[in-house]
Amino acid sequence: MITCIAIDDEPKALEVIERYCHKTNLVDLKATFREPVKAIEFLNREKVDLIFLDINMPDISGMQLVQTLSPRPMIIFTTAYSHYAVESYDLNALDYLLKPITFERFLAAINKAAAGTLSSKNGISNEDESTVFIKSGPQTYQVKVGEILYLEKDGNYITIHLKDRNILIRENMGDIFDLVPAADFLRVHKSYVVAIKHITMIEVHQLIINSEKIPIGSTYRDALRSRLGLK
């Protein structure tokens, strides 16, 4: 079972999360907080798998709170404002729930968390077995997630670099984690998302995947090192 907490300065929003958590046996809601500082104090004492986190809050925003956490639990952002979506995925959030949150959408996010928790506890990822369907023009390809090396944005298009071929899609980088699992991929530049398992070397300003040099953006460097446990 996934252990979690919810942080939101709106009581009604917390009531919704609490009600939804009680409707599924996948999660154990340990506590709810209206004040982010008290939540941080709790997290310094207790370990949880997942945080439901509002973005607009007094004193400290949800985005700022995430960057204080080490190690970082899975994060599902909850907000009434859709324009935060890109930034939330830059922080490798598991999901982004737009208020008012439906139970169906909540359950889809929980299923993502459950899959991530299971893989983590087993010490492996199920990405090599899982597949995604990728539409490119009139064709739709079924691709093994484990074969994706990195994704590269160029204008209105994204090139998906695989081990043996490339696929060009028309997609926004901010929506890319709806296609590939955030647990296995990491955004390292405004134009690049990489598969963590395929990184062979990391330097200050770039990393290497399959002999290709991938730039590391300055705004993503700290998140990269934190995600990989580097000092």
C-alpha positions, 0 to 999 in steps of 0.5 A: 500500500502506498503511504501518502500525505496531502498538502493544500491550504484549502480545506475543501481540496483536502476533503476531496483527496481524503474522500478519494483515498478512502475509496481505494485500498491502494493508498494509506493517507497518513496526514493532511496539512494546510500549512506547508511548514508543518508538512515539512516538519512531518516529512523530516520525521516520517517517510512517505511514498507519495505527496499530493501537493497544491502549488499556490500556497502561502509562505512557500509554493508547492514547487519550492517545497519539492526542491527542499525534499531529499530524498524526494517522494513521488509528487502529484501536483494538485492545482486549479491552474493549468499553466503550471503543468510544464514546470511540474514535469520539469520537477519530475512530478508523477502526475498533475491533477487539475481541480476540480479533480474527478475520481477517475483522474485521481485513480489514474494518478494512483495507478501510476504511483502504484506501478512506480512503488512496485518497481522500486520495491522490487529493485527493478523497473518494468519498463523493458516489458511495457510498451507505448503507442506512438502516433507519427503521421498516419502510422501508429507504432508500438514501442518498448519503453526500454528501447527509448534512449532520449527525446529531442524537441525541434520546433513543433516536433519531437524526435524519439531516438530508439536503439535502432530507429527514430520516430518523429511526432508532433507533440509538446515537451510539456506533455511528454510524460503522458507518453513516457513514464516519469519514473524512468525518464528525466528532463535535462534541458528545455529540448531533451528528455532522457532515459535514465538507464541509458546514461553512460556518462555525466559531465558538468554541461552534458551527458552521454547516451549511446555515444551521443552528447546531450546538453544539460541545461543550467536550470535542470542541473541541480534536479538531475544531480538530486534525482540521481543521488549525485553530490 
